[in-house]
Structure formats: structure tokens, C-alpha cells
Amino acid sequence: MSGQMQLADAYDLVYSAAARMMWVEETRVWRLDSPGGGWPEERRDAWRALEAALSVSEAPEPQAGEPSDPVRHLISRRAAGPVDRPITFAEAVAEWTARLIEDPGPYEPRMEPYPDDYMVPGQTVVIPEGHMMVLCRPLDELVHRLAAGRPPVTIAADTAELSRLLHEAADELRAAIGLPTPTPHPVGTVDVARVFHRPSDVDDLQTRYETMSRAAWRASENLPSLKDMRDHGDFSVTPATTIAADDLQNLLAGRSGLYWREQHETIDPRVHTLLGVEWNEGQPDPRPVTGMAKGFLRSVELGRKPRAPRANERRIFREKGNPEDVAISAVRAEILAELLDEYAARIHPGAQCGVMHLSSYDLTDFIAQGIGRELRATYGF
């Protein structure tokens, strides 16, 4: 192996470890548009410098006819408009955010036949609560699949049925809105790259590696330890961030080759769900990702599916004895459908992905802290 190839591999490992440290923090307190979260300005400055160093690895703007690269593009659809090109994570977040801002919501106030808020066909989707829970579960899994810095993976499980059920669930949401269905499954309809842009695909690799390594060390050295958290109650970062920072420093110092952690060491992202393990008689039991199909099959058996509101159907109030259904806007239902399709494409048998780029951070934040949190708030106690 040539020295340049070894340097590229080393770059990618440090990139993954540093991006993971930023991703597990879950908040953006280091950014200038954040109130800071109690962080010292020196720490915020160090993290901004690290983000800038990692962002050098972002590829040029997508070009017409270029295949969609799963490390930096959606792979379930292409960009809107006359030019056939990939849609970047940043573009997807901007588009969805704009749609949410313009969303009129699921209800329309009317005086007839009684003064109340009414659901509107084409503007509202009614979903059985149990099915809403099933629809939201894949969002958490998608967030972990898209985690910034995640190492390369090829799906090795027999996930064809799960992928099909996800897409059919997405189409049921579209049908309830009044959009044309069925739509083609995203696998096979989007040209997906088989060679992925690597973080190390940068000019002047040696200089970039040194700059990134210095920024990574500085960003990881001024964090509270787990002992500080226990003894002094310093929870300005998450425990996972502190552990990731230790891993990063050990990697940079040559003390360890560990650069990535799953929720549990027994999880294999090729075949398991990434959200954690179950425990049987004190032993960890990673769950097969194919098991996620059970919830969708159960909804099919029970006849649970989204629907359009009936004529003059009034606002749903859970506290007034209607806990069985939830109502969301058509805009939110369509975005949920698009996210289900994205997961269906990424979990399909044989689906491949390289090192996830830092640009996925804002996408996972949008899913986890934005629309995902909002949709989960529609059900439960």
C-alpha cells in the first residue's frame, strides 16, 4: 500500500471519529446562531474550527446527470426542476423546512355547520394512533443510518419485504392526501453511485490531514470527563460526547484504532437495527433489522391505514375521548412519506454506502429534533 493510500485511510478514520463526536452531541451549541448552552467560548470556537476542517471534505455541487451519492445525497429522489441531478442533504433540509413554514396546518376554522376547527380533504391526513407509532419508528433508525462519520456498510440482511412495506406505507400517506399512487419504488428509479466520495478526496491531503488532526485534538481536549459529570454535575456535553472525545484522542495519539461505536458492541449495521439491544437473561441480544417489518404487517392485518377526513369532520381532541386517531397536515404527511422512501432505499438488500459526510448532521437534526419529534408528539400519553 502506498504512503498516499495509507494517508487517505488515516484521514478517513480521523474524520469518522471527529464527525461522530459532533454527531453524538445532538445539539448545535457551538454554532454562532446558537445561544451556547453554557459552553465556554473557547470550546465553541474549537468546535467551529473542527466543523470547518471537516467541511473541507464536502464535494463540489452536484452536476446534471451525476448519480446520487448516498454519503451526501438523498437516494430516494432527485432534485426538483428541469435538470436531472442529485439533491444534497442541505438542499433537502432547506426544501422541507420551507414547506413546513408555508404549511397551513390540518385544520380550518368554520362557523358551519357548527363553530369549530374542521379537517380539510387534501390538507389533512387522519392516521390510527397505533399505525402512527409504526410509521415513526423508522425515522429513529434512519437518523442512525445517516449519522455523520458512519463507516461504509453494505446491507446483508434479507430486507426486501421491509423495504417494500416502507414504500407501500409511504404511498398510503400519499393516497390519503390525494396524490397519484402507486409510485415506483425508489430502488431502481434513482441512479445511485457505486463509487462514493471519500472524505480524503481533497487537494493537498497531507496539509489537510494535519489541519484536521490539530482541530480535532483541540476540540476534544477541553471537555468534562465522566468523573466531572459525576462529581461536579457538569453536563454541558452528553456522556456519549465525552466517550467519543476520548476515542478521538486515543486515535490521534496512536493509543487505539477505535474510531466508531454503535449503541452496543454486538450490533452489526449490515443486519441489525442500530437503536440498541434487548437483554435476555443478562445477555445482549441485537435485533435483526428485518424485525421492523412486523409492525407494518400488523397494521396491514388490522386494516390500519391513513385516510382523508370525512365531510365536516371536526378537530381531533385526545382529551375529549378520541384517542384512536391522530391528524397531521398533508405537508407533514408527504414529508413523512419521503423519509420512509429514503429509509426504504437505504435498507434495501445490497444497498451500499461509504463514509457518511458531516453534511448529514443537519439532516439528522431535522429528522430527530424537528419533524420526528413533532410527529411523535401526536401519540402516547
C-alpha positions in Angstrom: 0.0 0.0 0.0 1.4 3.4 -1.0 2.0 6.1 1.5 -0.7 8.3 -0.1 -3.2 5.5 0.3 -2.2 5.0 3.9 -2.6 8.7 4.5 -6.1 8.7 2.9 -7.2 5.8 5.1 -5.8 7.6 8.2 -7.7 10.8 7.1 -11.0 8.9 6.8 -10.6 7.3 10.2 -9.9 10.6 12.0 -12.7 12.2 10.0 -15.2 9.5 11.2 -14.1 9.7 14.8 -14.3 13.6 14.8 -17.7 13.7 13.0 -19.1 11.1 15.4 -18.1 13.2 18.3 -20.0 16.1 16.9 -23.0 14.0 15.9 -23.5 12.4 19.4 -23.6 15.8 21.0 -27.0 16.2 19.3 -27.1 20.0 19.7 -25.5 22.7 17.8 -24.4 24.8 20.7 -21.0 25.6 19.1 -22.6 27.5 16.2 -22.9 31.2 16.1 -26.7 31.0 15.7 -27.0 29.0 19.0 -27.3 30.6 22.5 -24.3 28.5 23.5 -25.7 26.0 26.0 -23.3 27.1 28.8 -20.2 26.3 26.8 -17.1 28.4 27.3 -16.4 30.5 24.2 -13.0 28.8 23.8 -14.8 25.4 23.4 -17.3 26.8 20.9 -14.5 28.3 18.9 -12.7 25.0 18.8 -15.7 23.1 17.6 -16.4 25.7 14.9 -12.8 25.2 13.8 -13.3 21.5 13.7 -16.5 21.8 11.7 -14.7 24.0 9.2 -11.9 21.5 8.9 -14.3 18.6 8.3 -16.4 20.6 5.9 -13.4 20.8 3.5 -14.2 17.3 2.5 -17.6 18.2 1.1 -17.7 17.5 -2.7 -18.5 20.1 -5.3 -22.1 21.0 -6.2 -23.9 18.1 -7.9 -23.9 18.2 -11.7 -26.5 17.3 -14.3 -26.6 13.6 -14.9 -24.4 12.8 -11.9 -25.5 9.7 -10.0 -26.8 10.2 -6.4 -24.0 9.5 -3.8 -25.5 8.1 -0.6 -22.8 9.7 1.6 -24.0 13.3 0.7 -27.3 13.0 -1.4 -30.8 11.6 -0.9 -31.1 8.4 -2.9 -34.9 8.1 -3.0 -35.4 11.1 -5.3 -33.6 13.6 -7.5 -33.7 17.4 -7.2 -36.8 19.2 -8.3 -36.6 21.2 -11.5 -35.8 20.7 -15.2 -32.2 19.5 -14.6 -31.7 15.8 -13.6 -29.2 16.0 -10.7 -28.8 14.7 -7.2 -30.3 16.6 -4.2 -27.9 17.3 -1.4 -28.7 16.8 2.3 -28.6 20.6 2.8 -31.0 21.2 -0.2 -33.4 18.6 1.2 -33.5 20.2 4.6 -34.0 23.6 3.1 -36.8 22.4 0.9 -38.6 20.6 3.7 -38.2 23.5 6.1 -39.6 25.9 3.5 -42.6 23.6 3.0 -43.2 23.4 6.8 -43.1 27.2 7.1 -45.8 27.5 4.4 -47.9 24.7 5.8 -51.5 25.9 6.6 -51.9 23.1 9.1 -54.5 20.3 9.3 -57.5 22.4 10.4 -59.7 25.2 9.0 -61.9 27.3 11.3 -65.5 27.4 10.1 -68.9 28.5 11.5 -70.9 25.9 9.7 -72.5 23.5 10.5 -71.1 24.3 14.0 -68.4 26.8 15.1 -65.3 24.6 15.2 -62.0 23.7 13.6 -62.6 21.3 10.7 -60.3 18.9 8.9 -60.0 19.5 5.2 -59.6 16.8 2.5 -56.3 17.4 0.7 -55.0 19.4 3.6 -55.4 16.8 6.4 -54.5 13.1 6.9 -56.1 11.0 9.6 -53.9 8.2 10.9 -54.8 5.5 13.5 -52.6 6.1 16.5 -51.1 2.6 16.5 -50.1 3.0 12.9 -48.6 6.4 13.5 -46.3 4.8 16.0 -45.2 2.2 13.4 -44.6 5.0 10.8 -42.4 7.0 13.1 -40.1 4.1 14.3 -38.1 4.0 11.1 -37.2 7.7 11.5 -35.0 7.0 14.5 -33.3 4.2 12.6 -32.8 6.5 9.6 -31.1 9.1 11.8 -28.6 6.5 12.9 -28.1 5.2 9.4 -27.3 8.8 8.3 -25.0 9.6 11.3 -22.1 11.8 10.3 -18.9 9.8 10.1 -20.7 6.4 9.9 -18.3 3.9 8.3 -19.0 2.2 5.0 -21.7 -0.5 5.0 -23.4 -3.0 2.7 -26.9 -4.2 3.8 -26.6 -8.0 4.1 -30.0 -8.9 5.6 -33.0 -10.1 3.6 -34.7 -6.7 3.9 -36.7 -6.8 0.6 -40.0 -7.2 2.4 -39.3 -4.4 4.9 -38.2 -2.1 2.0 -41.4 -2.9 0.1 -43.6 -2.3 3.2 -41.9 1.0 3.9 -42.6 2.2 0.4 -46.2 0.9 0.4 -46.8 2.8 3.7 -45.4 5.9 2.1 -47.8 5.5 -0.8 -50.7 5.1 1.6 -49.9 8.5 3.0 -49.8 10.0 -0.5 -53.1 8.4 -1.4 -54.8 9.9 1.7 -53.6 13.3 0.6 -55.0 12.7 -2.9 -51.7 12.4 -4.7 -51.3 9.8 -7.6 -50.4 6.3 -6.5 -48.8 3.9 -6.7 -45.4 5.4 -7.2 -42.3 3.5 -8.3 -40.1 2.0 -5.5 -37.1 4.3 -5.2 -34.7 1.4 -5.8 -34.1 1.2 -9.5 -35.6 4.6 -10.3 -32.7 6.7 -8.9 -29.3 6.3 -10.4 -27.1 5.6 -7.3 -23.3 5.9 -7.3 -21.3 2.7 -6.7 -18.1 4.6 -6.0 -18.5 7.1 -3.2 -16.9 10.4 -2.5 -14.4 9.8 0.4 -13.6 12.5 3.0 -10.0 12.1 1.9 -10.8 13.2 -1.7 -9.3 16.6 -1.1 -6.4 18.6 -2.5 -3.1 18.8 -0.6 -4.0 15.8 1.6 -1.1 16.0 3.9 -1.8 19.6 4.9 -5.5 18.9 5.2 -4.8 15.9 7.4 -2.6 17.9 9.7 -5.1 20.8 10.0 -8.0 18.4 10.7 -6.0 16.5 13.3 -5.0 19.7 15.2 -8.6 20.9 15.1 -9.9 17.5 16.3 -7.4 17.4 19.2 -8.2 21.0 20.3 -12.0 20.3 20.1 -11.8 17.1 22.1 -9.4 18.1 24.9 -11.5 20.7 26.7 -14.5 18.6 27.7 -15.7 17.5 31.1 -14.8 13.9 31.9 -17.3 11.3 33.1 -15.9 11.9 36.6 -16.5 15.6 36.3 -20.1 14.8 35.4 -20.5 12.6 38.5 -18.6 14.7 41.0 -19.4 18.2 39.8 -22.6 17.9 37.8 -21.0 19.3 34.6 -23.4 18.1 32.0 -22.6 20.7 29.4 -22.0 17.8 27.0 -23.6 14.4 26.8 -21.7 11.4 28.3 -21.6 10.0 24.7 -19.7 13.1 23.6 -17.1 12.6 26.3 -16.6 9.0 25.4 -16.3 9.9 21.7 -13.8 12.6 22.5 -11.7 10.1 24.4 -11.8 7.7 21.4 -10.8 10.5 19.1 -7.8 11.5 21.3 -6.7 7.9 21.6 -6.8 7.5 17.9 -4.9 10.7 17.2 -2.2 9.7 19.8 -1.9 6.2 18.3 -3.1 4.5 21.5 -6.1 2.8 19.9 -7.6 2.2 16.5 -11.2 2.6 17.7 -12.9 5.3 15.7 -16.6 4.3 15.8 -19.0 2.9 18.3 -22.5 1.5 17.8 -25.1 1.7 20.6 -23.7 -1.7 21.7 -20.6 -3.6 20.5 -22.7 -6.6 19.4 -24.6 -4.6 16.8 -23.7 -5.3 13.2 -25.1 -2.5 10.9 -25.3 -4.9 8.0 -28.0 -6.9 9.6 -29.2 -5.3 12.9 -31.2 -2.3 13.9 -29.0 0.4 15.2 -31.1 1.6 18.1 -29.8 -0.7 20.7 -30.1 -4.2 22.0 -32.6 -6.2 24.1 -31.4 -8.2 27.1 -32.2 -11.8 27.6 -31.0 -13.4 30.8 -28.4 -10.8 31.2 -27.0 -11.2 27.7 -27.2 -8.6 24.9 -29.5 -9.5 22.0 -29.1 -7.3 18.9 -32.3 -7.1 17.0 -32.4 -8.0 13.3 -33.4 -5.1 11.1 -35.9 -7.3 9.3 -37.9 -7.4 12.5 -39.1 -3.9 11.8 -41.4 -5.4 9.2 -43.6 -6.9 11.9 -45.2 -3.6 12.9 -46.1 -2.8 9.3 -47.5 -6.3 8.7 -49.6 -6.0 11.9 -51.1 -2.7 10.6 -52.0 -4.4 7.4 -53.7 -7.3 9.3 -55.7 -4.8 11.4 -56.6 -2.7 8.4 -54.9 0.4 9.8 -54.1 2.9 7.2 -54.1 6.7 6.7 -57.3 8.3 5.3 -58.7 11.6 4.2 -61.1 13.3 6.6 -64.8 12.8 6.2 -67.1 15.7 5.3 -67.4 18.1 8.2 -65.1 16.0 10.4 -64.1 18.1 13.3 -60.8 18.6 15.1 -59.5 15.6 17.0 -59.1 16.2 20.7 -57.5 13.3 22.5 -58.7 14.6 25.9 -62.3 14.5 24.6 -62.4 10.8 24.1 -60.9 10.3 20.7 -57.5 8.6 21.4 -57.7 6.2 18.5 -56.8 8.6 15.6 -54.3 11.4 15.1 -54.4 14.2 12.5 -51.5 15.7 10.7 -51.2 18.1 7.8 -50.8 16.9 4.3 -47.5 18.7 4.1 -46.2 16.8 7.1 -47.6 13.5 5.8 -45.9 14.0 2.4 -42.5 14.7 4.1 -43.0 11.6 6.3 -43.7 9.6 3.1 -40.4 10.9 1.5 -38.4 10.0 4.6 -39.9 6.5 4.6 -38.9 6.1 1.0 -35.4 7.3 1.9 -35.1 4.6 4.5 -36.6 2.0 2.1 -33.8 2.8 -0.4 -31.0 2.7 2.2 -32.2 -0.6 3.8 -32.8 -2.5 0.6 -30.8 -5.7 0.2 -27.3 -5.0 -1.1 -27.6 -1.2 -0.6 -24.1 0.3 -0.1 -22.8 3.5 1.4 -19.4 4.9 2.1 -18.3 7.2 4.9 -21.2 9.5 5.8 -20.2 13.1 5.3 -20.7 15.8 8.0 -23.3 17.4 5.8 -25.7 14.7 7.1 -25.6 16.4 10.6 -28.3 19.0 9.8 -30.4 16.3 8.1 -30.4 14.0 11.1 -31.1 17.0 13.3 -34.1 17.9 11.1 -35.4 14.4 11.4 -34.7 13.8 15.1 -35.3 17.2 16.7 -37.6 18.6 14.0 -40.3 16.7 12.2 -39.7 13.4 14.0 -40.2 15.0 17.5 -43.3 16.8 16.2 -44.8 13.6 14.8 -44.1 11.5 17.9 -45.8 14.1 20.0 -49.1 13.2 18.2 -49.4 9.9 20.0 -48.7 8.5 23.5 -49.7 9.7 26.9 
